[in-house]
Amino acid sequence: MAAVAVRATRLRPGPRPQLRRRAARCSAYVILTVAAVVCVFPVLWVVLTSLRTADSAFGRSFIPTASQWTPIGYVHAFTQAGVGGGLLNSLIVTGCTICCVLSIAVLGGYGFARFPFRGRRALYLLIVSTLMIPIAAMLIPLFLEIKMFHLLDSLPGLIVIYTATSVPFAVVMMRGFFQRSPGELADAARIDGASEWAVFLRVMVPLVRPAILTLAVFQFLFSWNEFLLAETFLSSSSKLTLQPRIYAIVGMYSTNWPLLCASLVIAMLPIVVLYALIQRRFVAGLTAGALRG
């Protein structure tokens, strides 16, 4: 019994391991707190600056005083800066792009994952290789191509460009999710007499619904925040999307910072609202690939 007691006392953790764990946990909390402050501070500064007067944008106090609070920046964003028109154009382009990309990616990913055909591997590698080409390197060829089809300075032309540049990643992503989906359910549906379209729409698509939602969120973020292509292919003031419209507020010699920050807050609101509404499903779609087979 004495030997057992001695062994038990030896196996008990002393105060040093507990202190190390507490120190490691406190260090992690400190690092995460500093990282959160670094990330939140610019957003908080933009929100507070959007509610200031133009002459107090860089005042001494971080929080505006009572005499400096004003929503005039938001009013001018819609009445003078044309943010309302840019918001509408971005909604049209983003919505159409999401529909086009999801339709092509779901069909393409399912075809690459479930249907063997000649040249499938070569074609898939060709699609993957396009992911290594930066968009900036394709600006001139895309410009000439869009000009050839008379789609320059038009929202349909921008939708075509966004769809073409987003489809490769979307197809690769959906192929991976379809490959991880149980094929036995599709075989059982075929045995029951279901057509191939019925198997695809009623069996396979519901299985990858979290992945489709995740892809839709990714595409929304890309199309909504994209600036380079929109600035290059759109020139008419009435057809500018939100990001080029906000960039036009920046002046060469002076900038109305409350107006600029108010426009940025307006651009951020749809993303924040979307993520707040579908946060759980979005995270489920991100982790679905890691939790399956």
C-alpha positions as CSV (number, residue, x, y, z in Angstrom):
1,M,0.0,0.0,0.0
2,A,2.8,2.3,0.8
3,A,4.4,1.7,-2.6
4,V,1.0,2.5,-4.3
5,A,0.7,5.7,-2.3
6,V,4.2,6.7,-3.3
7,R,3.4,6.1,-7.0
8,A,0.2,8.0,-6.8
9,T,2.0,11.0,-5.3
10,R,4.5,10.8,-8.0
11,L,1.9,10.8,-10.8
12,R,0.0,13.8,-9.4
13,P,0.7,16.9,-11.3
14,G,2.6,19.5,-9.2
15,P,2.0,23.2,-9.1
16,R,4.4,23.9,-11.9
17,P,2.4,22.3,-14.8
18,Q,-0.7,24.0,-13.6
19,L,1.1,27.4,-13.5
20,R,2.4,26.7,-17.0
21,R,-1.1,25.9,-18.3
22,R,-2.5,29.1,-16.7
23,A,0.3,31.2,-18.2
24,A,-0.2,29.7,-21.6
25,R,-3.9,30.3,-21.4
26,C,-3.4,33.9,-20.3
27,S,-0.9,34.5,-23.0
28,A,-3.4,33.1,-25.6
29,Y,-6.1,35.4,-24.3
30,V,-3.8,38.4,-24.4
31,I,-2.7,37.6,-28.0
32,L,-6.3,37.1,-29.1
33,T,-7.4,40.3,-27.4
34,V,-4.7,42.3,-29.1
35,A,-5.5,40.8,-32.5
36,A,-9.2,41.6,-32.0
37,V,-8.4,45.2,-31.1
38,V,-6.2,45.5,-34.2
39,C,-9.0,44.1,-36.4
40,V,-11.8,46.1,-34.8
41,F,-10.1,49.4,-34.5
42,P,-10.1,50.4,-38.2
43,V,-13.8,49.5,-38.5
44,L,-14.7,51.4,-35.4
45,W,-12.8,54.4,-36.7
46,V,-14.6,54.3,-40.0
47,V,-18.0,54.2,-38.3
48,L,-17.2,57.0,-35.9
49,T,-15.7,59.2,-38.7
50,S,-18.8,58.7,-40.8
51,L,-20.8,60.5,-38.1
52,R,-18.4,63.5,-37.8
53,T,-18.4,66.8,-39.4
54,A,-16.0,67.4,-42.3
55,D,-13.7,69.7,-40.3
56,S,-13.4,67.3,-37.3
57,A,-12.5,64.1,-39.2
58,F,-9.0,64.0,-37.6
59,G,-9.8,65.6,-34.3
60,R,-8.0,65.0,-31.1
61,S,-10.7,62.9,-29.5
62,F,-11.4,59.4,-30.8
63,I,-15.1,59.7,-30.0
64,P,-16.8,62.7,-31.6
65,T,-18.1,65.3,-29.2
66,A,-21.7,66.4,-29.0
67,S,-21.2,69.2,-31.4
68,Q,-19.5,66.9,-34.0
69,W,-22.1,64.3,-34.3
70,T,-24.0,64.5,-37.6
71,P,-25.4,62.0,-40.2
72,I,-24.8,64.4,-43.1
73,G,-22.2,62.0,-44.5
74,Y,-24.9,59.4,-45.2
75,V,-27.2,61.9,-46.7
76,H,-24.5,63.2,-49.0
77,A,-23.6,59.6,-49.9
78,F,-27.0,59.1,-51.6
79,T,-27.6,62.7,-52.8
80,Q,-24.2,63.8,-54.0
81,A,-21.9,60.7,-54.3
82,G,-24.3,58.5,-56.2
83,V,-23.9,55.6,-53.8
84,G,-27.5,54.6,-54.3
85,G,-27.0,53.9,-58.0
86,G,-23.7,52.1,-57.3
87,L,-25.5,50.0,-54.7
88,L,-28.2,49.0,-57.2
89,N,-25.7,48.2,-59.9
90,S,-23.7,46.0,-57.5
91,L,-26.8,44.2,-56.4
92,I,-27.7,43.4,-60.0
93,V,-24.2,42.3,-60.9
94,T,-23.7,40.3,-57.8
95,G,-27.1,38.5,-57.9
96,C,-26.7,37.6,-61.6
97,T,-23.1,36.4,-61.1
98,I,-24.0,34.2,-58.2
99,C,-26.8,32.6,-60.2
100,C,-24.6,31.9,-63.2
101,V,-21.6,30.7,-61.2
102,L,-23.7,28.3,-59.0
103,S,-25.5,26.9,-62.1
104,I,-22.3,26.1,-63.9
105,A,-20.3,25.0,-60.9
106,V,-22.9,22.6,-59.6
107,L,-23.3,20.9,-63.0
108,G,-19.6,21.0,-63.7
109,G,-18.6,19.7,-60.3
110,Y,-21.1,16.9,-60.5
111,G,-20.0,15.9,-64.0
112,F,-16.3,15.8,-63.1
113,A,-17.0,13.8,-59.9
114,R,-19.6,11.2,-61.1
115,F,-19.2,10.8,-64.9
116,P,-16.1,9.2,-66.4
117,F,-15.4,10.5,-69.9
118,R,-12.4,10.7,-72.2
119,G,-10.1,13.6,-71.4
120,R,-11.7,14.3,-68.0
121,R,-8.4,14.5,-66.2
122,A,-6.8,16.7,-68.8
123,L,-9.8,19.0,-68.9
124,Y,-9.8,19.2,-65.1
125,L,-6.1,20.0,-64.9
126,L,-6.7,22.7,-67.5
127,I,-9.4,24.3,-65.3
128,V,-7.1,24.0,-62.2
129,S,-4.2,25.6,-64.1
130,T,-6.3,28.7,-64.7
131,L,-6.4,29.4,-61.0
132,M,-2.7,30.1,-61.1
133,I,-3.1,33.0,-63.5
134,P,-3.6,36.4,-61.7
135,I,-6.5,38.5,-62.9
136,A,-4.2,41.5,-63.5
137,A,-2.4,39.5,-66.2
138,M,-5.7,38.9,-68.0
139,L,-6.9,42.5,-68.1
140,I,-5.7,43.3,-71.7
141,P,-7.0,40.1,-73.3
142,L,-10.3,40.4,-71.4
143,F,-10.6,44.0,-72.5
144,L,-10.1,43.2,-76.1
145,E,-12.5,40.2,-76.0
146,I,-15.2,42.2,-74.3
147,K,-14.8,45.0,-76.8
148,M,-15.0,42.6,-79.7
149,F,-18.4,41.4,-78.4
150,H,-19.6,45.0,-77.8
151,L,-20.1,44.4,-74.1
152,L,-17.7,47.1,-72.9
153,D,-19.1,49.6,-70.4
154,S,-22.1,47.4,-69.6
155,L,-23.3,45.4,-66.7
156,P,-23.9,42.2,-68.7
157,G,-20.2,42.4,-69.8
158,L,-19.1,42.7,-66.2
159,I,-21.3,39.8,-65.2
160,V,-19.7,37.6,-68.0
161,I,-16.2,38.5,-66.8
162,Y,-17.0,37.8,-63.1
163,T,-18.6,34.5,-64.1
164,A,-15.7,33.5,-66.3
165,T,-13.1,34.3,-63.6
166,S,-15.0,32.6,-60.8
167,V,-16.1,29.4,-62.4
168,P,-12.8,27.5,-62.2
169,F,-12.5,27.8,-58.4
170,A,-16.2,27.0,-58.0
171,V,-16.0,23.9,-60.2
172,V,-13.0,22.6,-58.2
173,M,-14.8,23.2,-54.9
174,M,-18.0,21.5,-55.9
175,R,-16.2,18.5,-57.4
176,G,-14.6,17.9,-54.1
177,F,-17.9,18.0,-52.2
178,F,-19.6,15.7,-54.8
179,Q,-16.8,13.2,-54.5
180,R,-17.2,13.1,-50.7
181,S,-21.0,12.6,-51.0
182,P,-22.2,8.9,-50.7
183,G,-22.8,7.5,-54.1
184,E,-24.8,4.7,-52.8
185,L,-27.8,7.0,-52.4
186,A,-27.7,7.9,-56.1
187,D,-27.4,4.2,-57.0
188,A,-30.4,3.4,-54.9
189,A,-32.4,6.1,-56.6
190,R,-31.5,4.8,-60.0
191,I,-32.6,1.3,-59.0
192,D,-35.9,2.7,-57.9
193,G,-36.3,4.1,-61.5
194,A,-35.3,7.7,-61.0
195,S,-33.9,9.5,-64.0
196,E,-30.4,11.0,-64.0
197,W,-31.8,14.5,-63.6
198,A,-34.0,13.3,-60.7
199,V,-31.0,11.8,-59.0
200,F,-29.0,15.0,-59.5
201,L,-31.8,17.4,-58.3
202,R,-33.4,15.4,-55.6
203,V,-30.6,13.3,-54.1
204,M,-27.2,14.9,-54.8
205,V,-27.9,18.6,-54.7
206,P,-29.6,18.4,-51.2
207,L,-26.5,16.6,-50.0
208,V,-24.2,19.4,-50.9
209,R,-26.5,22.3,-50.0
210,P,-24.1,23.6,-47.3
211,A,-21.3,23.7,-49.9
212,I,-23.6,25.6,-52.3
213,L,-24.4,28.1,-49.6
214,T,-20.7,28.5,-48.8
215,L,-19.8,29.0,-52.5
216,A,-22.6,31.6,-52.8
217,V,-21.2,33.5,-49.9
218,F,-17.7,33.4,-51.4
219,Q,-19.0,34.6,-54.7
220,F,-21.0,37.4,-53.0
221,L,-17.9,38.7,-51.3
222,F,-15.8,38.6,-54.5
223,S,-18.4,40.3,-56.7
224,W,-19.4,42.8,-54.1
225,N,-15.9,43.9,-53.2
226,E,-14.3,43.6,-56.6
227,F,-12.7,46.8,-57.8
228,L,-10.1,46.3,-60.5
229,L,-12.3,44.7,-63.2
230,A,-15.2,47.1,-62.5
231,E,-12.9,50.1,-62.7
232,T,-11.4,48.9,-65.9
233,F,-14.5,47.8,-67.9
234,L,-17.0,50.4,-66.7
235,S,-16.7,54.1,-67.6
236,S,-20.2,55.6,-67.6
237,S,-21.2,57.2,-64.3
238,S,-24.6,55.6,-64.4
239,K,-23.2,52.0,-64.7
240,L,-20.5,52.1,-62.0
241,T,-20.8,49.6,-59.3
242,L,-20.3,50.4,-55.6
243,Q,-16.5,50.1,-55.3
244,P,-15.6,52.4,-58.2
245,R,-18.2,54.8,-57.0
246,I,-16.7,54.9,-53.6
247,Y,-13.2,55.3,-55.1
248,A,-14.4,58.4,-57.0
249,I,-15.0,60.1,-53.7
250,V,-11.3,60.2,-53.1
251,G,-10.0,63.6,-54.3
252,M,-6.6,64.5,-55.8
253,Y,-5.9,67.3,-53.3
254,S,-8.6,66.8,-50.6
255,T,-11.1,64.2,-49.5
256,N,-14.4,64.4,-47.7
257,W,-13.6,61.8,-45.1
258,P,-17.0,61.6,-43.4
259,L,-18.6,61.1,-46.8
260,L,-16.0,58.5,-47.7
261,C,-16.4,56.6,-44.4
262,A,-20.2,56.8,-44.7
263,S,-20.0,55.2,-48.1
264,L,-17.7,52.5,-46.8
265,V,-20.2,51.7,-44.0
266,I,-23.0,51.4,-46.5
267,A,-20.9,49.0,-48.5
268,M,-20.1,46.9,-45.4
269,L,-23.7,46.6,-44.1
270,P,-24.9,43.9,-46.6
271,I,-21.9,41.7,-45.9
272,V,-22.4,42.0,-42.1
273,V,-26.1,41.3,-42.4
274,L,-25.6,38.4,-44.7
275,Y,-23.0,36.8,-42.4
276,A,-25.2,37.4,-39.3
277,L,-28.1,35.6,-41.0
278,I,-26.3,32.5,-42.3
279,Q,-23.4,32.2,-39.9
280,R,-24.2,28.7,-38.7
281,R,-24.8,27.3,-42.2
282,F,-21.8,29.0,-43.6
283,V,-19.5,27.5,-40.9
284,A,-21.2,24.1,-41.5
285,G,-20.3,24.3,-45.1
286,L,-16.7,25.2,-44.4
287,T,-16.3,22.2,-42.0
288,A,-18.3,19.7,-44.1
289,G,-15.3,18.7,-46.2
290,A,-13.2,18.0,-43.1
291,L,-15.9,15.9,-41.3
292,R,-16.6,13.6,-44.2
293,G,-14.7,10.5,-45.3
